[in-house]
């Protein structure tokens, strides 16, 4: 994996088509965002869905106006090209993935950028914790759960979570650290028995890559920004575009700017 140190380098590689992979551990210190792009007539309901579900859908920024592909608060960004990989949904069904959505862009599209747990991984690593997906160079495992989200208009569904594992003492420290970052999902929503939240097999994530638990480790589950992709299945807009799971928009915002303590 290329070791991008600054977001502009990573976005340039995405824009040129030279990087299409997952962004965990890349451009350390900078905020990464989940992306949802919708027609303007669907935007107000999706905004309400985010406001009603701030843990899985912490809103960082949105388009200044429909049809504008830039996100000035987050950097020199062209949302049509600067995400490594996009998912395209039509009527709620996945219609494929691509590395550039310029041909799909319309003047009525609105972009939402949501906080991502990759942002707090830097703080965990800085404290000496082993973030296994970063250590192993794989995508974080993500799972659908039985935890319901609050519906807003046509948007509804259950929460998706990401999982990281720690020894008990390290798990306590991880919770303390992540509580400082509510804009990137904050503290875990569950720890321990995955079946209590509807996950039957940790070795078979719905998204991302499986990472084995070692003896004595506890699984911790964070609300995840893939949750809107589940809500899209319920809402069934004629067109929606998101990031591919694990393939985030890397911004010029510093993680430290989102810390609350």
Secondary structure, 3 states (H helix, E strand, C coil): CCCCCCHHHHHHHHHCCCCCCCCCCCCCCEEEEEEEEEEHHHHHHHHHHHHHCCCCCCEEEECCCCCCCCCHHHCCCCCCCCCCCEEEEECCEEEEEECCCHHHCCCCEEEEEEECCHHHHHHHHHCCCCCHHHHCCCCCEEEEEEEECCCECCECCEEEEEEEEEEHHHHHHHHHHHCCCHHHCCCCCEECCHHHHCCCCCCCCCECCCCCCCCCEEEEEEECCCHHHHHHHHHCCCCEEEECCCCCEEEEEEHHHHCCC
